[in-house]
Amino acid sequence: MVPGPASNQMWFATASGGLARLDHGAGLPNRNDDDWITIDPSDGLSRERIQALAVGADSIWAGTGPMYGIGGGIAEVAADA
């Protein structure tokens, strides 16, 4: 889990579900405006297994791990994805 470029975002790496982003909207006290998204291979990741996350100015970098004997890679994801 890492904070995103925006102060109201948190990014989560998963072992088999790609990336997940929680956007708190206007703030933490109001959960009604929370928005979850997931990013997986259908969105451009090479694998669903995320082993590393790094936050850039406008993007998140995800290091994907090997699955089924096939190596991973690095993917750049727009922070507002």
N, C-alpha and C positions, 0 to 999 in steps of 0.2 A: 504494500500500500504506500503510495506517495501522493503528496499534494500536487495538484495541477497548477498550471500557470495562473489560472483564475483562483482567487482565494476561496471560492465556494465549491471547488471540485476536489474529489479524491479519486485516484486511479488504483485499481486492484489487479494484480496478476493472478491467474488461476493455472492450475495444473492441467486442466482439460477443457476449459471453457473460454479461452482467449483472454481478452482484456475486458474489464468492466469499469465504467465511470459512473460515479455518483455526483450529480450536480445538485447542490442544496438550494438552488434558486435564490430567493431573497435572503435566506439565512437559516441558521440551524434551528431556531425555535419553531419554525413553521414547516412541518413535514409534508404538508399537503402539496407543496410545489416542488418536492424532490423528484428528480428524473434520473432513472437508471438506463444506461445503454450498454450493450455488449458489442465487442468488435472481435470477429473471428476470421477464419480463412476466406469466407465469402466476401469479406470487406478488404482483403488484401494481405492479411497475415500469412506467413508461410506455414505456421503450425498453430494449434490451439494451446500448446504448452508454453507458457511465458515464464522465463527464468530470470529476467532482469528488466528493470524499468529505469529510465532516465528522463528528467524533465528539461525541455528546452524552452526558449522564450515563447514559441507559439506551437510547439509540438511535443509529443511524447515519443520516446524511442523505446521499442520493445525488443528484447532479445528472446527469440524463440528457441526452445530446446528440441533435441532429437525425439522423434516418435517413430516407432516401428522400424528402427534401424536406419532412418533417413535423417540427415542433419537438419539443423534449424537455420536461422538467419536473423537479420536485424530489419525491423520495419519502423518507418516513421509514420505516426498517426497525428493528424491535426488535432489540436487540443479542443477545438469546438466541434469535433466529430459527433 
